Amino acid sequence: MSKICPILNVRPARGRKIIRKGKAKKKGGIGLHTTGNTPRLFLPNIRNKKLFIPELAKKVNLRLSARALKTLMKKGTYTILKEKGLI
């Protein structure tokens, strides 16, 4: 299943994990050195949620990011889903 949120259109982002070695100069070392640079994916926090919509008097199953769930609670479930064309 794709890891895309239909509300905020959040999708996996590419980035790098930087590996550092050594002791900081402030702590008495000779400084941190970068020893590795590994590509990785930053995945969105996708949740399966069953939401009740009082205007329609029914439940809807959605795969949302945690941020989109906060948005739905703030602005209203029905208005956001109607705006995005999911109902």
Rosetta constraint file for C-alpha pairs under 8 A:
AtomPair CA 3 CA 11 HARMONIC 6.14 0.50
AtomPair CA 3 CA 12 HARMONIC 6.90 0.50
AtomPair CA 3 CA 43 HARMONIC 7.46 0.50
AtomPair CA 3 CA 44 HARMONIC 6.98 0.50
AtomPair CA 3 CA 46 HARMONIC 6.74 0.50
AtomPair CA 4 CA 9 HARMONIC 6.13 0.50
AtomPair CA 4 CA 10 HARMONIC 5.58 0.50
AtomPair CA 4 CA 11 HARMONIC 4.75 0.50
AtomPair CA 4 CA 12 HARMONIC 7.52 0.50
AtomPair CA 4 CA 44 HARMONIC 7.70 0.50
AtomPair CA 4 CA 46 HARMONIC 7.74 0.50
AtomPair CA 5 CA 9 HARMONIC 5.00 0.50
AtomPair CA 5 CA 10 HARMONIC 5.27 0.50
AtomPair CA 5 CA 11 HARMONIC 6.89 0.50
AtomPair CA 5 CA 46 HARMONIC 7.03 0.50
AtomPair CA 5 CA 63 HARMONIC 6.55 0.50
AtomPair CA 5 CA 64 HARMONIC 5.14 0.50
AtomPair CA 5 CA 65 HARMONIC 5.70 0.50
AtomPair CA 5 CA 68 HARMONIC 7.72 0.50
AtomPair CA 6 CA 10 HARMONIC 7.70 0.50
AtomPair CA 6 CA 63 HARMONIC 7.70 0.50
AtomPair CA 6 CA 64 HARMONIC 6.98 0.50
AtomPair CA 6 CA 84 HARMONIC 7.89 0.50
AtomPair CA 7 CA 64 HARMONIC 7.18 0.50
AtomPair CA 7 CA 68 HARMONIC 6.21 0.50
AtomPair CA 7 CA 80 HARMONIC 7.78 0.50
AtomPair CA 7 CA 81 HARMONIC 7.67 0.50
AtomPair CA 7 CA 84 HARMONIC 6.71 0.50
AtomPair CA 8 CA 65 HARMONIC 7.98 0.50
AtomPair CA 8 CA 68 HARMONIC 6.26 0.50
AtomPair CA 10 CA 44 HARMONIC 6.71 0.50
AtomPair CA 10 CA 65 HARMONIC 7.66 0.50
AtomPair CA 11 CA 43 HARMONIC 7.11 0.50
AtomPair CA 11 CA 44 HARMONIC 6.33 0.50
AtomPair CA 12 CA 41 HARMONIC 6.35 0.50
AtomPair CA 12 CA 42 HARMONIC 5.60 0.50
AtomPair CA 12 CA 43 HARMONIC 4.65 0.50
AtomPair CA 12 CA 44 HARMONIC 6.07 0.50
AtomPair CA 13 CA 41 HARMONIC 5.74 0.50
AtomPair CA 13 CA 42 HARMONIC 5.11 0.50
AtomPair CA 13 CA 43 HARMONIC 6.68 0.50
AtomPair CA 14 CA 39 HARMONIC 7.37 0.50
AtomPair CA 14 CA 40 HARMONIC 6.09 0.50
AtomPair CA 14 CA 41 HARMONIC 4.81 0.50
AtomPair CA 14 CA 42 HARMONIC 6.20 0.50
AtomPair CA 15 CA 39 HARMONIC 5.90 0.50
AtomPair CA 15 CA 40 HARMONIC 5.54 0.50
AtomPair CA 15 CA 41 HARMONIC 6.14 0.50
AtomPair CA 15 CA 42 HARMONIC 6.98 0.50
AtomPair CA 16 CA 37 HARMONIC 6.21 0.50
AtomPair CA 16 CA 38 HARMONIC 5.38 0.50
AtomPair CA 16 CA 39 HARMONIC 4.36 0.50
AtomPair CA 16 CA 40 HARMONIC 5.42 0.50
AtomPair CA 16 CA 41 HARMONIC 7.92 0.50
AtomPair CA 17 CA 36 HARMONIC 8.00 0.50
AtomPair CA 17 CA 37 HARMONIC 5.81 0.50
AtomPair CA 17 CA 38 HARMONIC 5.17 0.50
AtomPair CA 17 CA 39 HARMONIC 6.30 0.50
AtomPair CA 17 CA 40 HARMONIC 6.62 0.50
AtomPair CA 18 CA 34 HARMONIC 6.93 0.50
AtomPair CA 18 CA 35 HARMONIC 7.85 0.50
AtomPair CA 18 CA 36 HARMONIC 5.86 0.50
AtomPair CA 18 CA 37 HARMONIC 4.74 0.50
AtomPair CA 18 CA 38 HARMONIC 6.55 0.50
AtomPair CA 19 CA 34 HARMONIC 5.85 0.50
AtomPair CA 19 CA 35 HARMONIC 5.74 0.50
AtomPair CA 19 CA 36 HARMONIC 4.86 0.50
AtomPair CA 19 CA 37 HARMONIC 6.28 0.50
AtomPair CA 20 CA 32 HARMONIC 6.16 0.50
AtomPair CA 20 CA 33 HARMONIC 5.43 0.50
AtomPair CA 20 CA 34 HARMONIC 4.46 0.50
AtomPair CA 20 CA 35 HARMONIC 5.73 0.50
AtomPair CA 20 CA 36 HARMONIC 7.14 0.50
AtomPair CA 21 CA 32 HARMONIC 5.61 0.50
AtomPair CA 21 CA 33 HARMONIC 5.33 0.50
AtomPair CA 21 CA 34 HARMONIC 6.37 0.50
AtomPair CA 21 CA 35 HARMONIC 6.56 0.50
AtomPair CA 22 CA 29 HARMONIC 7.17 0.50
AtomPair CA 22 CA 30 HARMONIC 7.35 0.50
AtomPair CA 22 CA 31 HARMONIC 6.18 0.50
AtomPair CA 22 CA 32 HARMONIC 4.76 0.50
AtomPair CA 22 CA 33 HARMONIC 6.23 0.50
AtomPair CA 23 CA 27 HARMONIC 6.73 0.50
AtomPair CA 23 CA 28 HARMONIC 7.20 0.50
AtomPair CA 23 CA 29 HARMONIC 4.59 0.50
AtomPair CA 23 CA 30 HARMONIC 6.41 0.50
AtomPair CA 23 CA 31 HARMONIC 5.52 0.50
AtomPair CA 23 CA 32 HARMONIC 5.73 0.50
AtomPair CA 24 CA 28 HARMONIC 6.70 0.50
AtomPair CA 24 CA 29 HARMONIC 5.24 0.50
AtomPair CA 24 CA 30 HARMONIC 6.56 0.50
AtomPair CA 24 CA 31 HARMONIC 4.53 0.50
AtomPair CA 24 CA 32 HARMONIC 5.60 0.50
AtomPair CA 25 CA 29 HARMONIC 4.68 0.50
AtomPair CA 25 CA 30 HARMONIC 5.36 0.50
AtomPair CA 25 CA 31 HARMONIC 4.82 0.50
AtomPair CA 25 CA 32 HARMONIC 7.81 0.50
AtomPair CA 44 CA 65 HARMONIC 6.54 0.50
AtomPair CA 45 CA 65 HARMONIC 5.15 0.50
AtomPair CA 45 CA 66 HARMONIC 5.87 0.50
AtomPair CA 46 CA 63 HARMONIC 6.33 0.50
AtomPair CA 46 CA 64 HARMONIC 5.31 0.50
AtomPair CA 46 CA 65 HARMONIC 4.24 0.50
AtomPair CA 46 CA 66 HARMONIC 6.49 0.50
AtomPair CA 47 CA 63 HARMONIC 5.47 0.50
AtomPair CA 47 CA 64 HARMONIC 5.28 0.50
AtomPair CA 47 CA 65 HARMONIC 5.90 0.50
AtomPair CA 47 CA 66 HARMONIC 6.81 0.50
AtomPair CA 48 CA 61 HARMONIC 7.20 0.50
AtomPair CA 48 CA 62 HARMONIC 5.89 0.50
AtomPair CA 48 CA 63 HARMONIC 4.56 0.50
AtomPair CA 48 CA 64 HARMONIC 6.49 0.50
AtomPair CA 49 CA 61 HARMONIC 5.81 0.50
AtomPair CA 49 CA 62 HARMONIC 5.38 0.50
AtomPair CA 49 CA 63 HARMONIC 6.20 0.50
AtomPair CA 49 CA 64 HARMONIC 7.09 0.50
AtomPair CA 50 CA 59 HARMONIC 6.35 0.50
AtomPair CA 50 CA 60 HARMONIC 5.53 0.50
AtomPair CA 50 CA 61 HARMONIC 4.43 0.50
AtomPair CA 50 CA 62 HARMONIC 6.31 0.50
AtomPair CA 51 CA 59 HARMONIC 5.41 0.50
AtomPair CA 51 CA 60 HARMONIC 5.28 0.50
AtomPair CA 51 CA 61 HARMONIC 6.43 0.50
AtomPair CA 51 CA 62 HARMONIC 7.57 0.50
AtomPair CA 52 CA 57 HARMONIC 7.23 0.50
AtomPair CA 52 CA 58 HARMONIC 5.81 0.50
AtomPair CA 52 CA 59 HARMONIC 4.27 0.50
AtomPair CA 52 CA 60 HARMONIC 6.37 0.50
AtomPair CA 53 CA 57 HARMONIC 5.75 0.50
AtomPair CA 53 CA 58 HARMONIC 5.73 0.50
AtomPair CA 53 CA 59 HARMONIC 6.11 0.50
AtomPair CA 53 CA 60 HARMONIC 7.47 0.50
AtomPair CA 53 CA 77 HARMONIC 6.83 0.50
AtomPair CA 53 CA 78 HARMONIC 6.38 0.50
AtomPair CA 54 CA 58 HARMONIC 6.94 0.50
AtomPair CA 55 CA 78 HARMONIC 7.13 0.50
AtomPair CA 64 CA 68 HARMONIC 6.04 0.50
AtomPair CA 64 CA 69 HARMONIC 6.45 0.50
AtomPair CA 65 CA 69 HARMONIC 6.42 0.50
AtomPair CA 66 CA 70 HARMONIC 6.58 0.50
AtomPair CA 67 CA 71 HARMONIC 6.41 0.50
AtomPair CA 68 CA 72 HARMONIC 6.16 0.50
AtomPair CA 69 CA 73 HARMONIC 6.33 0.50
AtomPair CA 70 CA 74 HARMONIC 6.21 0.50
AtomPair CA 71 CA 75 HARMONIC 6.03 0.50
AtomPair CA 71 CA 76 HARMONIC 7.82 0.50
AtomPair CA 72 CA 76 HARMONIC 5.17 0.50
AtomPair CA 72 CA 77 HARMONIC 4.91 0.50
AtomPair CA 72 CA 80 HARMONIC 6.64 0.50
AtomPair CA 73 CA 77 HARMONIC 6.61 0.50
AtomPair CA 75 CA 79 HARMONIC 7.28 0.50
AtomPair CA 75 CA 80 HARMONIC 7.07 0.50
AtomPair CA 76 CA 80 HARMONIC 6.44 0.50
AtomPair CA 77 CA 81 HARMONIC 6.14 0.50
AtomPair CA 78 CA 82 HARMONIC 5.99 0.50
AtomPair CA 79 CA 83 HARMONIC 6.05 0.50
AtomPair CA 80 CA 84 HARMONIC 6.22 0.50
AtomPair CA 81 CA 85 HARMONIC 6.08 0.50
AtomPair CA 81 CA 86 HARMONIC 5.18 0.50
AtomPair CA 81 CA 87 HARMONIC 6.01 0.50
AtomPair CA 82 CA 86 HARMONIC 6.12 0.50
AtomPair CA 82 CA 87 HARMONIC 5.60 0.50
